[in-house]
């Protein structure tokens, strides 16, 4: 397999996650986890962890674009940032202790909930 082929699937997955993040203001991880497992061959746990690592800079970039264009209210975002930081820390600590079937179910439920919220 050529070097180009090795990088193509991850680059496309990252690009799609970036588009989702920039267009919707989030959601890149919901695009990235299935692509990382199906197209890039990562197991579910690595896909979740890799998604977090990839989404951080994408979110920072998207937030900067929204801030520069006047679409971001930092004072309104601050409580969510604090809660999200605590929740992210707690989730990261609990991650290895949760059995894989429950992680998959939780992620699936989150996708369904998000989809229903968008439709209704």
C-alpha positions in Angstrom: 0.0 0.0 0.0 1.4 3.4 -1.0 2.0 6.2 1.5 -0.7 8.2 -0.3 -3.3 5.4 0.2 -2.3 5.1 3.9 -3.1 8.8 4.5 -6.1 9.1 2.2 -8.8 7.6 4.4 -7.7 9.4 7.6 -7.4 12.7 5.7 -10.9 12.3 4.2 -12.3 11.3 7.7 -10.7 14.4 9.2 -11.9 16.6 6.4 -15.5 15.4 6.9 -15.3 15.9 10.6 -13.9 19.4 10.1 -16.7 20.3 7.6 -19.3 19.1 10.1 -17.7 21.0 12.9 -17.4 24.2 11.0 -20.8 24.0 9.4 -22.8 22.9 12.4 -20.6 24.3 15.2 -19.9 20.8 16.4 -20.7 17.2 15.7 -17.4 16.3 14.0 -16.9 13.4 16.5 -20.2 11.9 15.4 -18.9 11.8 11.9 -15.4 10.8 12.8 -15.9 7.8 15.1 -17.8 5.7 12.5 -15.3 6.7 9.8 -12.4 5.8 12.1 -13.8 2.4 12.7 -15.2 1.5 9.2 -12.6 3.1 6.9 -9.5 3.5 9.0 -9.6 0.2 10.8 -9.4 1.5 14.4 -11.1 -0.5 17.1 -14.0 1.3 18.9 -12.0 2.5 21.9 -9.2 3.9 19.8 -11.7 5.6 17.6 -13.3 7.3 20.5 -10.0 8.5 21.9 -8.6 9.5 18.5 -11.8 11.4 17.8 -11.3 13.5 21.0 -7.7 14.3 20.0 -8.8 15.3 16.5 -11.9 17.3 17.5 -10.1 19.5 20.0 -8.2 21.6 17.4 -11.1 21.5 15.0 -13.4 22.9 17.8 -10.8 25.6 18.6 -10.5 26.6 14.9 -14.3 26.7 14.5 -14.7 28.7 17.7 -12.1 31.2 16.4 -13.9 31.6 13.1 -17.2 32.1 14.9 -15.6 34.6 17.3 -14.0 36.6 14.5 -17.3 36.7 12.6 -19.2 37.9 15.7 -21.2 34.7 16.2 -19.7 33.6 19.5 -20.8 35.0 22.9 -17.9 34.0 25.2 -19.8 35.0 28.4 -22.7 32.7 27.5 -20.2 29.9 26.6 -18.2 30.1 29.8 -20.5 28.0 32.1 -20.7 25.3 29.4 -16.9 25.3 29.0 -16.5 24.9 32.8 -19.0 22.0 32.9 -17.6 20.5 29.7 -14.1 20.5 31.2 -15.2 18.8 34.3 -17.4 16.3 32.3 -14.6 15.6 29.9 -12.2 14.9 32.7 -14.7 12.6 34.4 -15.5 10.8 31.2 -11.9 10.3 30.3 -11.3 8.8 33.8 -14.3 6.4 33.4 -13.6 5.5 29.8 -11.4 2.4 30.4 -13.8 1.1 33.1 -16.8 1.0 30.8 -17.3 -2.2 28.8 -17.2 -1.7 25.0 -20.8 -2.8 24.4 -22.0 0.0 26.8 -19.8 2.5 25.0 -21.3 1.5 21.7 -24.9 1.7 23.1 -24.2 5.1 24.6 -22.7 6.5 21.4 -25.6 5.1 19.4 -28.1 6.6 21.8 -26.4 9.9 21.6 -26.5 9.8 17.7 -30.2 8.9 17.8 -31.0 11.6 20.4 -29.1 14.2 18.3 -30.8 13.1 15.1 -34.3 13.3 16.7 -33.5 16.7 18.1 -32.6 17.9 14.7 -35.7 16.5 13.1 -38.2 17.6 15.7 
